[in-house]
């Protein structure tokens, strides 16, 4: 009687490898493959959580990712996506957010930050995501990172701030933005705007309205930064 031997299970993919693949996809402009991977990873995570809460034995322990254009399946060790997003890849010597900032892809930067990428983490040269975006002259990314709490005063190993490197590269519009942006003032104005919208929604009798605000010169300098 023939004996059937069960196939060996594939070893779990380590976090280091997944971080490398994430940065690799960004560096090679393979954004769609990265999006697919994270979508499947999200699904796997939610299904594992649901299975755990239901004490089910049918847990999904695999996620699909694109590799050289081919969909493969492999078990993934349990971790949060935020761990992957913020993991430092030793091969490319950067985190996913740094690669996205260097590439100049604002949608990708937004996507990573929304997933939990920390905007003030440092690489080996003590560069922040803001520093990298300023260095490459990506104005919209610099503006977005500032609104998400990036510290414009942090300096790299050689003592240069984001404004210093932007000035050195001749990105005058970024230098002006970094000089004038005030994060605390921005948050204050954002709260005021949200309160104003909330009050308008409660007033069902208004067909139109006129937004009249008295702002200080400091508030006006940040007005164009509101979302």
Secondary structure, DSSP 8 states (H G I E B T S, - for coil): ------------B-HHHHHHHHHHHHHTT-HHHHHHHHHHHHHHHHHHHHHHHTT-S----EEEEEETTEEEEEEB-S--HHHHHT--BTTTTB-HHHHHHHHT-HHHHHHHHHHT--TT---TT---HHHHHHHHT-HHHHHHHHHTT--TT-B-TTS-BHHHHHHHHT-HHHHHHHHH--HHHHHHHHHHHHHHHHHHHH-TT-S---------HHHHHHHTT--
